[in-house]
Amino acid sequence: RKTGTYHQKVDAKGSSQLCPECGADVPKDLSVRIHSCPECHVVMPRDVASGKIIVNRGMAAVEGLAVKLDVEEDSVESR
């Protein structure tokens, strides 16, 4: 674990059945490898779509958390 990093567990359940662009429910069998949304018409590989859903869930989970930036005085130019 690196210092200054944050890790958030995200539930991946159902991530391959949702559209990452519009959130529509897009049921598909495991044999279907392409995500094709009938609502917003986005098309992408199923694993990419699922990954985007997981990222979105992670971002939603950490939204609003304070972020501390370590900035040294010498790194900021005087104006």
PDB file with one MODEL, atoms N, CA, C and O in Angstrom:
MODEL        1
ATOM      1  N   ARG A   1       0.845  -1.183   0.000  1.00  0.00           N
ATOM      2  CA  ARG A   1       0.000   0.000   0.000  1.00  0.00           C
ATOM      3  C   ARG A   1       0.887   1.242   0.000  1.00  0.00           C
ATOM      4  O   ARG A   1       1.807   1.364   0.809  1.00  0.00           O
ATOM      5  N   LYS A   2       0.601   2.145  -0.906  1.00  0.00           N
ATOM      6  CA  LYS A   2       1.378   3.374  -0.987  1.00  0.00           C
ATOM      7  C   LYS A   2       0.824   4.413  -0.019  1.00  0.00           C
ATOM      8  O   LYS A   2      -0.382   4.480   0.220  1.00  0.00           O
ATOM      9  N   THR A   3       1.719   5.216   0.527  1.00  0.00           N
ATOM     10  CA  THR A   3       1.306   6.316   1.379  1.00  0.00           C
ATOM     11  C   THR A   3       0.575   7.353   0.538  1.00  0.00           C
ATOM     12  O   THR A   3       0.990   7.657  -0.581  1.00  0.00           O
ATOM     13  N   GLY A   4      -0.495   7.885   1.067  1.00  0.00           N
ATOM     14  CA  GLY A   4      -1.227   8.929   0.368  1.00  0.00           C
ATOM     15  C   GLY A   4      -2.234   8.421  -0.641  1.00  0.00           C
ATOM     16  O   GLY A   4      -2.788   9.208  -1.408  1.00  0.00           O
ATOM     17  N   THR A   5      -2.484   7.116  -0.657  1.00  0.00           N
ATOM     18  CA  THR A   5      -3.483   6.574  -1.580  1.00  0.00           C
ATOM     19  C   THR A   5      -4.684   6.088  -0.784  1.00  0.00           C
ATOM     20  O   THR A   5      -4.587   5.826   0.415  1.00  0.00           O
ATOM     21  N   TYR A   6      -5.801   5.974  -1.457  1.00  0.00           N
ATOM     22  CA  TYR A   6      -7.028   5.510  -0.829  1.00  0.00           C
ATOM     23  C   TYR A   6      -7.609   4.404  -1.692  1.00  0.00           C
ATOM     24  O   TYR A   6      -7.636   4.515  -2.918  1.00  0.00           O
ATOM     25  N   HIS A   7      -8.070   3.351  -1.060  1.00  0.00           N
ATOM     26  CA  HIS A   7      -8.677   2.233  -1.777  1.00  0.00           C
ATOM     27  C   HIS A   7     -10.105   2.055  -1.284  1.00  0.00           C
ATOM     28  O   HIS A   7     -10.362   2.074  -0.080  1.00  0.00           O
ATOM     29  N   GLN A   8     -11.025   1.885  -2.214  1.00  0.00           N
ATOM     30  CA  GLN A   8     -12.434   1.706  -1.874  1.00  0.00           C
ATOM     31  C   GLN A   8     -12.929   0.428  -2.541  1.00  0.00           C
ATOM     32  O   GLN A   8     -12.820   0.284  -3.758  1.00  0.00           O
ATOM     33  N   LYS A   9     -13.468  -0.492  -1.762  1.00  0.00           N
ATOM     34  CA  LYS A   9     -14.057  -1.693  -2.347  1.00  0.00           C
ATOM     35  C   LYS A   9     -15.385  -1.331  -2.992  1.00  0.00           C
ATOM     36  O   LYS A   9     -16.150  -0.523  -2.466  1.00  0.00           O
ATOM     37  N   VAL A  10     -15.644  -1.946  -4.145  1.00  0.00           N
ATOM     38  CA  VAL A  10     -16.858  -1.669  -4.903  1.00  0.00           C
ATOM     39  C   VAL A  10     -17.526  -2.992  -5.243  1.00  0.00           C
ATOM     40  O   VAL A  10     -16.852  -3.948  -5.626  1.00  0.00           O
ATOM     41  N   ASP A  11     -18.836  -3.052  -5.106  1.00  0.00           N
ATOM     42  CA  ASP A  11     -19.590  -4.251  -5.466  1.00  0.00           C
ATOM     43  C   ASP A  11     -19.704  -4.334  -6.985  1.00  0.00           C
ATOM     44  O   ASP A  11     -20.300  -3.459  -7.614  1.00  0.00           O
ATOM     45  N   ALA A  12     -19.141  -5.373  -7.567  1.00  0.00           N
ATOM     46  CA  ALA A  12     -19.166  -5.542  -9.027  1.00  0.00           C
ATOM     47  C   ALA A  12     -20.428  -6.254  -9.509  1.00  0.00           C
ATOM     48  O   ALA A  12     -20.641  -6.389 -10.714  1.00  0.00           O
ATOM     49  N   LYS A  13     -21.264  -6.710  -8.578  1.00  0.00           N
ATOM     50  CA  LYS A  13     -22.454  -7.476  -8.952  1.00  0.00           C
ATOM     51  C   LYS A  13     -23.355  -6.678  -9.895  1.00  0.00           C
ATOM     52  O   LYS A  13     -23.710  -5.533  -9.614  1.00  0.00           O
ATOM     53  N   GLY A  14     -23.712  -7.292 -10.999  1.00  0.00           N
ATOM     54  CA  GLY A  14     -24.626  -6.685 -11.957  1.00  0.00           C
ATOM     55  C   GLY A  14     -24.004  -5.641 -12.864  1.00  0.00           C
ATOM     56  O   GLY A  14     -24.703  -5.032 -13.674  1.00  0.00           O
ATOM     57  N   SER A  15     -22.698  -5.423 -12.740  1.00  0.00           N
ATOM     58  CA  SER A  15     -22.058  -4.361 -13.518  1.00  0.00           C
ATOM     59  C   SER A  15     -22.080  -4.621 -15.021  1.00  0.00           C
ATOM     60  O   SER A  15     -22.009  -3.679 -15.810  1.00  0.00           O
ATOM     61  N   SER A  16     -22.178  -5.875 -15.423  1.00  0.00           N
ATOM     62  CA  SER A  16     -22.209  -6.174 -16.861  1.00  0.00           C
ATOM     63  C   SER A  16     -23.619  -6.098 -17.442  1.00  0.00           C
ATOM     64  O   SER A  16     -23.812  -6.302 -18.640  1.00  0.00           O
ATOM     65  N   GLN A  17     -24.600  -5.806 -16.594  1.00  0.00           N
ATOM     66  CA  GLN A  17     -25.989  -5.741 -17.048  1.00  0.00           C
ATOM     67  C   GLN A  17     -26.516  -4.306 -17.138  1.00  0.00           C
ATOM     68  O   GLN A  17     -27.691  -4.090 -17.432  1.00  0.00           O
ATOM     69  N   LEU A  18     -25.650  -3.337 -16.886  1.00  0.00           N
ATOM     70  CA  LEU A  18     -26.048  -1.930 -16.921  1.00  0.00           C
ATOM     71  C   LEU A  18     -25.275  -1.185 -17.997  1.00  0.00           C
ATOM     72  O   LEU A  18     -24.163  -1.572 -18.355  1.00  0.00           O
ATOM     73  N   CYS A  19     -25.865  -0.123 -18.505  1.00  0.00           N
ATOM     74  CA  CYS A  19     -25.183   0.720 -19.481  1.00  0.00           C
ATOM     75  C   CYS A  19     -24.382   1.784 -18.728  1.00  0.00           C
ATOM     76  O   CYS A  19     -24.944   2.502 -17.901  1.00  0.00           O
ATOM     77  N   PRO A  20     -23.081   1.898 -19.000  1.00  0.00           N
ATOM     78  CA  PRO A  20     -22.279   2.897 -18.300  1.00  0.00           C
ATOM     79  C   PRO A  20     -22.572   4.328 -18.748  1.00  0.00           C
ATOM     80  O   PRO A  20     -22.217   5.280 -18.052  1.00  0.00           O
ATOM     81  N   GLU A  21     -23.204   4.482 -19.882  1.00  0.00           N
ATOM     82  CA  GLU A  21     -23.489   5.823 -20.396  1.00  0.00           C
ATOM     83  C   GLU A  21     -24.811   6.379 -19.875  1.00  0.00           C
ATOM     84  O   GLU A  21     -24.873   7.542 -19.474  1.00  0.00           O
ATOM     85  N   CYS A  22     -25.867   5.570 -19.874  1.00  0.00           N
ATOM     86  CA  CYS A  22     -27.190   6.092 -19.485  1.00  0.00           C
ATOM     87  C   CYS A  22     -27.785   5.390 -18.266  1.00  0.00           C
ATOM     88  O   CYS A  22     -28.796   5.846 -17.730  1.00  0.00           O
ATOM     89  N   GLY A  23     -27.177   4.288 -17.818  1.00  0.00           N
ATOM     90  CA  GLY A  23     -27.667   3.576 -16.640  1.00  0.00           C
ATOM     91  C   GLY A  23     -28.799   2.604 -16.903  1.00  0.00           C
ATOM     92  O   GLY A  23     -29.337   2.011 -15.967  1.00  0.00           O
ATOM     93  N   ALA A  24     -29.172   2.431 -18.175  1.00  0.00           N
ATOM     94  CA  ALA A  24     -30.268   1.513 -18.514  1.00  0.00           C
ATOM     95  C   ALA A  24     -29.893   0.077 -18.171  1.00  0.00           C
ATOM     96  O   ALA A  24     -28.725  -0.306 -18.239  1.00  0.00           O
ATOM     97  N   ASP A  25     -30.890  -0.705 -17.804  1.00  0.00           N
ATOM     98  CA  ASP A  25     -30.714  -2.133 -17.561  1.00  0.00           C
ATOM     99  C   ASP A  25     -30.666  -2.823 -18.920  1.00  0.00           C
ATOM    100  O   ASP A  25     -31.611  -2.736 -19.704  1.00  0.00           O
ATOM    101  N   VAL A  26     -29.548  -3.516 -19.196  1.00  0.00           N
ATOM    102  CA  VAL A  26     -29.364  -4.187 -20.487  1.00  0.00           C
ATOM    103  C   VAL A  26     -28.988  -5.644 -20.210  1.00  0.00           C
ATOM    104  O   VAL A  26     -27.809  -5.996 -20.256  1.00  0.00           O
ATOM    105  N   PRO A  27     -29.989  -6.502 -19.920  1.00  0.00           N
ATOM    106  CA  PRO A  27     -29.692  -7.901 -19.614  1.00  0.00           C
ATOM    107  C   PRO A  27     -29.067  -8.611 -20.805  1.00  0.00           C
ATOM    108  O   PRO A  27     -29.449  -8.391 -21.955  1.00  0.00           O
ATOM    109  N   LYS A  28     -28.096  -9.467 -20.503  1.00  0.00           N
ATOM    110  CA  LYS A  28     -27.455 -10.259 -21.553  1.00  0.00           C
ATOM    111  C   LYS A  28     -26.867 -11.520 -20.949  1.00  0.00           C
ATOM    112  O   LYS A  28     -26.451 -11.531 -19.791  1.00  0.00           O
ATOM    113  N   ASP A  29     -26.834 -12.582 -21.744  1.00  0.00           N
ATOM    114  CA  ASP A  29     -26.193 -13.821 -21.323  1.00  0.00           C
ATOM    115  C   ASP A  29     -24.684 -13.632 -21.326  1.00  0.00           C
ATOM    116  O   ASP A  29     -24.167 -12.731 -21.986  1.00  0.00           O
ATOM    117  N   LEU A  30     -23.981 -14.482 -20.588  1.00  0.00           N
ATOM    118  CA  LEU A  30     -22.526 -14.403 -20.520  1.00  0.00           C
ATOM    119  C   LEU A  30     -21.878 -14.580 -21.889  1.00  0.00           C
ATOM    120  O   LEU A  30     -20.788 -14.062 -22.131  1.00  0.00           O
ATOM    121  N   SER A  31     -22.532 -15.301 -22.776  1.00  0.00           N
ATOM    122  CA  SER A  31     -21.969 -15.533 -24.113  1.00  0.00           C
ATOM    123  C   SER A  31     -21.966 -14.267 -24.977  1.00  0.00           C
ATOM    124  O   SER A  31     -21.245 -14.200 -25.972  1.00  0.00           O
ATOM    125  N   VAL A  32     -22.763 -13.273 -24.604  1.00  0.00           N
ATOM    126  CA  VAL A  32     -22.812 -12.013 -25.357  1.00  0.00           C
ATOM    127  C   VAL A  32     -21.656 -11.138 -24.883  1.00  0.00           C
ATOM    128  O   VAL A  32     -21.647 -10.694 -23.735  1.00  0.00           O
ATOM    129  N   ARG A  33     -20.681 -10.888 -25.756  1.00  0.00           N
ATOM    130  CA  ARG A  33     -19.459 -10.186 -25.377  1.00  0.00           C
ATOM    131  C   ARG A  33     -19.473  -8.700 -25.726  1.00  0.00           C
ATOM    132  O   ARG A  33     -18.540  -7.977 -25.376  1.00  0.00           O
ATOM    133  N   ILE A  34     -20.513  -8.238 -26.407  1.00  0.00           N
ATOM    134  CA  ILE A  34     -20.621  -6.828 -26.789  1.00  0.00           C
ATOM    135  C   ILE A  34     -21.810  -6.204 -26.060  1.00  0.00           C
ATOM    136  O   ILE A  34     -22.914  -6.748 -26.063  1.00  0.00           O
ATOM    137  N   HIS A  35     -21.562  -5.056 -25.438  1.00  0.00           N
ATOM    138  CA  HIS A  35     -22.642  -4.288 -24.809  1.00  0.00           C
ATOM    139  C   HIS A  35     -23.218  -3.374 -25.878  1.00  0.00           C
ATOM    140  O   HIS A  35     -22.494  -2.588 -26.490  1.00  0.00           O
ATOM    141  N   SER A  36     -24.515  -3.477 -26.100  1.00  0.00           N
ATOM    142  CA  SER A  36     -25.210  -2.633 -27.068  1.00  0.00           C
ATOM    143  C   SER A  36     -26.485  -2.131 -26.408  1.00  0.00           C
ATOM    144  O   SER A  36     -27.434  -2.891 -26.219  1.00  0.00           O
ATOM    145  N   CYS A  37     -26.505  -0.852 -26.058  1.00  0.00           N
ATOM    146  CA  CYS A  37     -27.634  -0.291 -25.316  1.00  0.00           C
ATOM    147  C   CYS A  37     -28.764   0.117 -26.254  1.00  0.00           C
ATOM    148  O   CYS A  37     -28.553   0.903 -27.178  1.00  0.00           O
ATOM    149  N   PRO A  38     -29.959  -0.412 -26.021  1.00  0.00           N
ATOM    150  CA  PRO A  38     -31.103  -0.032 -26.853  1.00  0.00           C
ATOM    151  C   PRO A  38     -31.622   1.379 -26.537  1.00  0.00           C
ATOM    152  O   PRO A  38     -32.377   1.953 -27.322  1.00  0.00           O
ATOM    153  N   GLU A  39     -31.219   1.926 -25.400  1.00  0.00           N
ATOM    154  CA  GLU A  39     -31.687   3.262 -24.996  1.00  0.00           C
ATOM    155  C   GLU A  39     -30.837   4.378 -25.602  1.00  0.00           C
ATOM    156  O   GLU A  39     -31.359   5.260 -26.283  1.00  0.00           O
ATOM    157  N   CYS A  40     -29.512   4.337 -25.348  1.00  0.00           N
ATOM    158  CA  CYS A  40     -28.640   5.427 -25.813  1.00  0.00           C
ATOM    159  C   CYS A  40     -27.782   5.026 -27.010  1.00  0.00           C
ATOM    160  O   CYS A  40     -27.042   5.847 -27.554  1.00  0.00           O
ATOM    161  N   HIS A  41     -27.884   3.760 -27.418  1.00  0.00           N
ATOM    162  CA  HIS A  41     -27.224   3.218 -28.611  1.00  0.00           C
ATOM    163  C   HIS A  41     -25.698   3.137 -28.514  1.00  0.00           C
ATOM    164  O   HIS A  41     -25.027   3.008 -29.537  1.00  0.00           O
ATOM    165  N   VAL A  42     -25.147   3.209 -27.313  1.00  0.00           N
ATOM    166  CA  VAL A  42     -23.704   3.048 -27.161  1.00  0.00           C
ATOM    167  C   VAL A  42     -23.355   1.574 -27.362  1.00  0.00           C
ATOM    168  O   VAL A  42     -24.091   0.687 -26.930  1.00  0.00           O
ATOM    169  N   VAL A  43     -22.219   1.323 -28.025  1.00  0.00           N
ATOM    170  CA  VAL A  43     -21.745  -0.036 -28.279  1.00  0.00           C
ATOM    171  C   VAL A  43     -20.281  -0.101 -27.862  1.00  0.00           C
ATOM    172  O   VAL A  43     -19.477   0.745 -28.254  1.00  0.00           O
ATOM    173  N   MET A  44     -19.942  -1.110 -27.066  1.00  0.00           N
ATOM    174  CA  MET A  44     -18.559  -1.310 -26.630  1.00  0.00           C
ATOM    175  C   MET A  44     -18.409  -2.734 -26.117  1.00  0.00           C
ATOM    176  O   MET A  44     -19.409  -3.401 -25.852  1.00  0.00           O
ATOM    177  N   PRO A  45     -17.180  -3.208 -25.974  1.00  0.00           N
ATOM    178  CA  PRO A  45     -16.988  -4.544 -25.405  1.00  0.00           C
ATOM    179  C   PRO A  45     -17.610  -4.635 -24.008  1.00  0.00           C
ATOM    180  O   PRO A  45     -17.546  -3.693 -23.218  1.00  0.00           O
ATOM    181  N   ARG A  46     -18.200  -5.769 -23.733  1.00  0.00           N
ATOM    182  CA  ARG A  46     -18.887  -5.986 -22.454  1.00  0.00           C
ATOM    183  C   ARG A  46     -17.976  -5.709 -21.261  1.00  0.00           C
ATOM    184  O   ARG A  46     -18.401  -5.077 -20.294  1.00  0.00           O
ATOM    185  N   ASP A  47     -16.729  -6.175 -21.320  1.00  0.00           N
ATOM    186  CA  ASP A  47     -15.808  -5.988 -20.200  1.00  0.00           C
ATOM    187  C   ASP A  47     -15.457  -4.516 -19.994  1.00  0.00           C
ATOM    188  O   ASP A  47     -15.269  -4.077 -18.859  1.00  0.00           O
ATOM    189  N   VAL A  48     -15.370  -3.760 -21.073  1.00  0.00           N
ATOM    190  CA  VAL A  48     -15.102  -2.323 -20.966  1.00  0.00           C
ATOM    191  C   VAL A  48     -16.293  -1.631 -20.305  1.00  0.00           C
ATOM    192  O   VAL A  48     -16.115  -0.801 -19.414  1.00  0.00           O
ATOM    193  N   ALA A  49     -17.500  -1.972 -20.738  1.00  0.00           N
ATOM    194  CA  ALA A  49     -18.712  -1.387 -20.154  1.00  0.00           C
ATOM    195  C   ALA A  49     -18.797  -1.707 -18.663  1.00  0.00           C
ATOM    196  O   ALA A  49     -19.110  -0.834 -17.853  1.00  0.00           O
ATOM    197  N   SER A  50     -18.518  -2.950 -18.308  1.00  0.00           N
ATOM    198  CA  SER A  50     -18.553  -3.368 -16.912  1.00  0.00           C
ATOM    199  C   SER A  50     -17.506  -2.609 -16.097  1.00  0.00           C
ATOM    200  O   SER A  50     -17.777  -2.173 -14.978  1.00  0.00           O
ATOM    201  N   GLY A  51     -16.314  -2.455 -16.663  1.00  0.00           N
ATOM    202  CA  GLY A  51     -15.252  -1.705 -15.989  1.00  0.00           C
ATOM    203  C   GLY A  51     -15.647  -0.263 -15.735  1.00  0.00           C
ATOM    204  O   GLY A  51     -15.341   0.290 -14.679  1.00  0.00           O
ATOM    205  N   LYS A  52     -16.324   0.347 -16.695  1.00  0.00           N
ATOM    206  CA  LYS A  52     -16.775   1.731 -16.526  1.00  0.00           C
ATOM    207  C   LYS A  52     -17.807   1.839 -15.405  1.00  0.00           C
ATOM    208  O   LYS A  52     -17.800   2.806 -14.643  1.00  0.00           O
ATOM    209  N   ILE A  53     -18.686   0.854 -15.304  1.00  0.00           N
ATOM    210  CA  ILE A  53     -19.673   0.842 -14.216  1.00  0.00           C
ATOM    211  C   ILE A  53     -18.955   0.758 -12.872  1.00  0.00           C
ATOM    212  O   ILE A  53     -19.313   1.467 -11.931  1.00  0.00           O
ATOM    213  N   ILE A  54     -17.950  -0.100 -12.778  1.00  0.00           N
ATOM    214  CA  ILE A  54     -17.203  -0.263 -11.527  1.00  0.00           C
ATOM    215  C   ILE A  54     -16.479   1.032 -11.164  1.00  0.00           C
ATOM    216  O   ILE A  54     -16.474   1.434 -10.001  1.00  0.00           O
ATOM    217  N   VAL A  55     -15.870   1.684 -12.150  1.00  0.00           N
ATOM    218  CA  VAL A  55     -15.217   2.973 -11.897  1.00  0.00           C
ATOM    219  C   VAL A  55     -16.244   3.997 -11.419  1.00  0.00           C
ATOM    220  O   VAL A  55     -15.987   4.734 -10.466  1.00  0.00           O
ATOM    221  N   ASN A  56     -17.398   4.048 -12.071  1.00  0.00           N
ATOM    222  CA  ASN A  56     -18.451   4.988 -11.665  1.00  0.00           C
ATOM    223  C   ASN A  56     -18.902   4.734 -10.230  1.00  0.00           C
ATOM    224  O   ASN A  56     -19.123   5.679  -9.473  1.00  0.00           O
ATOM    225  N   ARG A  57     -19.038   3.471  -9.856  1.00  0.00           N
ATOM    226  CA  ARG A  57     -19.434   3.135  -8.484  1.00  0.00           C
ATOM    227  C   ARG A  57     -18.359   3.566  -7.494  1.00  0.00           C
ATOM    228  O   ARG A  57     -18.662   4.088  -6.421  1.00  0.00           O
ATOM    229  N   GLY A  58     -17.118   3.345  -7.860  1.00  0.00           N
ATOM    230  CA  GLY A  58     -16.016   3.758  -6.992  1.00  0.00           C
ATOM    231  C   GLY A  58     -15.963   5.264  -6.815  1.00  0.00           C
ATOM    232  O   GLY A  58     -15.766   5.757  -5.704  1.00  0.00           O
ATOM    233  N   MET A  59     -16.137   5.992  -7.903  1.00  0.00           N
ATOM    234  CA  MET A  59     -16.122   7.451  -7.832  1.00  0.00           C
ATOM    235  C   MET A  59     -17.292   7.965  -6.986  1.00  0.00           C
ATOM    236  O   MET A  59     -17.138   8.916  -6.220  1.00  0.00           O
ATOM    237  N   ALA A  60     -18.450   7.339  -7.127  1.00  0.00           N
ATOM    238  CA  ALA A  60     -19.615   7.738  -6.329  1.00  0.00           C
ATOM    239  C   ALA A  60     -19.371   7.461  -4.848  1.00  0.00           C
ATOM    240  O   ALA A  60     -19.832   8.214  -3.990  1.00  0.00           O
ATOM    241  N   ALA A  61     -18.644   6.377  -4.545  1.00  0.00           N
ATOM    242  CA  ALA A  61     -18.388   6.004  -3.154  1.00  0.00           C
ATOM    243  C   ALA A  61     -17.447   6.987  -2.464  1.00  0.00           C
ATOM    244  O   ALA A  61     -17.552   7.193  -1.254  1.00  0.00           O
ATOM    245  N   VAL A  62     -16.537   7.592  -3.208  1.00  0.00           N
ATOM    246  CA  VAL A  62     -15.569   8.504  -2.594  1.00  0.00           C
ATOM    247  C   VAL A  62     -15.913   9.974  -2.819  1.00  0.00           C
ATOM    248  O   VAL A  62     -15.193  10.862  -2.363  1.00  0.00           O
ATOM    249  N   GLU A  63     -17.003  10.224  -3.514  1.00  0.00           N
ATOM    250  CA  GLU A  63     -17.403  11.609  -3.779  1.00  0.00           C
ATOM    251  C   GLU A  63     -17.604  12.358  -2.473  1.00  0.00           C
ATOM    252  O   GLU A  63     -18.265  11.869  -1.557  1.00  0.00           O
ATOM    253  N   GLY A  64     -17.036  13.526  -2.399  1.00  0.00           N
ATOM    254  CA  GLY A  64     -17.195  14.348  -1.208  1.00  0.00           C
ATOM    255  C   GLY A  64     -16.132  14.132  -0.148  1.00  0.00           C
ATOM    256  O   GLY A  64     -16.096  14.865   0.841  1.00  0.00           O
ATOM    257  N   LEU A  65     -15.262  13.142  -0.328  1.00  0.00           N
ATOM    258  CA  LEU A  65     -14.180  12.952   0.635  1.00  0.00           C
ATOM    259  C   LEU A  65     -13.151  14.057   0.448  1.00  0.00           C
ATOM    260  O   LEU A  65     -12.824  14.431  -0.679  1.00  0.00           O
ATOM    261  N   ALA A  66     -12.652  14.568   1.541  1.00  0.00           N
ATOM    262  CA  ALA A  66     -11.637  15.618   1.467  1.00  0.00           C
ATOM    263  C   ALA A  66     -10.339  15.048   0.921  1.00  0.00           C
ATOM    264  O   ALA A  66      -9.982  13.902   1.192  1.00  0.00           O
ATOM    265  N   VAL A  67      -9.656  15.851   0.166  1.00  0.00           N
ATOM    266  CA  VAL A  67      -8.364  15.450  -0.386  1.00  0.00           C
ATOM    267  C   VAL A  67      -7.323  16.427   0.118  1.00  0.00           C
ATOM    268  O   VAL A  67      -7.461  17.638  -0.055  1.00  0.00           O
ATOM    269  N   LYS A  68      -6.275  15.897   0.746  1.00  0.00           N
ATOM    270  CA  LYS A  68      -5.194  16.738   1.236  1.00  0.00           C
ATOM    271  C   LYS A  68      -4.080  16.715   0.205  1.00  0.00           C
ATOM    272  O   LYS A  68      -3.583  15.649  -0.159  1.00  0.00           O
ATOM    273  N   LEU A  69      -3.692  17.882  -0.262  1.00  0.00           N
ATOM    274  CA  LEU A  69      -2.592  17.984  -1.200  1.00  0.00           C
ATOM    275  C   LEU A  69      -1.373  18.481  -0.454  1.00  0.00           C
ATOM    276  O   LEU A  69      -1.421  19.521   0.201  1.00  0.00           O
ATOM    277  N   ASP A  70      -0.276  17.738  -0.552  1.00  0.00           N
ATOM    278  CA  ASP A  70       0.966  18.161   0.072  1.00  0.00           C
ATOM    279  C   ASP A  70       1.729  19.018  -0.927  1.00  0.00           C
ATOM    280  O   ASP A  70       2.254  18.515  -1.920  1.00  0.00           O
ATOM    281  N   VAL A  71       1.783  20.307  -0.658  1.00  0.00           N
ATOM    282  CA  VAL A  71       2.486  21.233  -1.539  1.00  0.00           C
ATOM    283  C   VAL A  71       3.556  21.925  -0.720  1.00  0.00           C
ATOM    284  O   VAL A  71       3.275  22.520   0.320  1.00  0.00           O
ATOM    285  N   GLU A  72       4.786  21.841  -1.200  1.00  0.00           N
ATOM    286  CA  GLU A  72       5.882  22.513  -0.523  1.00  0.00           C
ATOM    287  C   GLU A  72       5.912  23.967  -0.966  1.00  0.00           C
ATOM    288  O   GLU A  72       5.623  24.281  -2.121  1.00  0.00           O
ATOM    289  N   GLU A  73       6.265  24.851  -0.036  1.00  0.00           N
ATOM    290  CA  GLU A  73       6.313  26.273  -0.375  1.00  0.00           C
ATOM    291  C   GLU A  73       7.264  26.540  -1.527  1.00  0.00           C
ATOM    292  O   GLU A  73       6.989  27.393  -2.371  1.00  0.00           O
ATOM    293  N   ASP A  74       8.383  25.824  -1.573  1.00  0.00           N
ATOM    294  CA  ASP A  74       9.374  26.042  -2.627  1.00  0.00           C
ATOM    295  C   ASP A  74       8.853  25.658  -4.003  1.00  0.00           C
ATOM    296  O   ASP A  74       9.397  26.104  -5.013  1.00  0.00           O
ATOM    297  N   SER A  75       7.808  24.840  -4.061  1.00  0.00           N
ATOM    298  CA  SER A  75       7.306  24.385  -5.356  1.00  0.00           C
ATOM    299  C   SER A  75       6.325  25.369  -5.984  1.00  0.00           C
ATOM    300  O   SER A  75       5.927  25.205  -7.138  1.00  0.00           O
ATOM    301  N   VAL A  76       5.937  26.388  -5.228  1.00  0.00           N
ATOM    302  CA  VAL A  76       4.995  27.386  -5.732  1.00  0.00           C
ATOM    303  C   VAL A  76       5.767  28.666  -6.028  1.00  0.00           C
ATOM    304  O   VAL A  76       6.423  29.222  -5.147  1.00  0.00           O
ATOM    305  N   GLU A  77       5.685  29.128  -7.269  1.00  0.00           N
ATOM    306  CA  GLU A  77       6.404  30.345  -7.648  1.00  0.00           C
ATOM    307  C   GLU A  77       5.753  31.561  -7.011  1.00  0.00           C
ATOM    308  O   GLU A  77       4.528  31.645  -6.926  1.00  0.00           O
ATOM    309  N   SER A  78       6.576  32.505  -6.564  1.00  0.00           N
ATOM    310  CA  SER A  78       6.062  33.772  -6.032  1.00  0.00           C
ATOM    311  C   SER A  78       5.660  34.655  -7.188  1.00  0.00           C
ATOM    312  O   SER A  78       6.325  34.684  -8.223  1.00  0.00           O
ATOM    313  N   ARG A  79       4.572  35.371  -7.010  1.00  0.00           N
ATOM    314  CA  ARG A  79       4.104  36.257  -8.089  1.00  0.00           C
ATOM    315  C   ARG A  79       4.308  37.680  -7.696  1.00  0.00           C
ATOM    316  O   ARG A  79       3.980  38.586  -8.462  1.00  0.00           O
TER     317      ARG A  79
ENDMDL
END
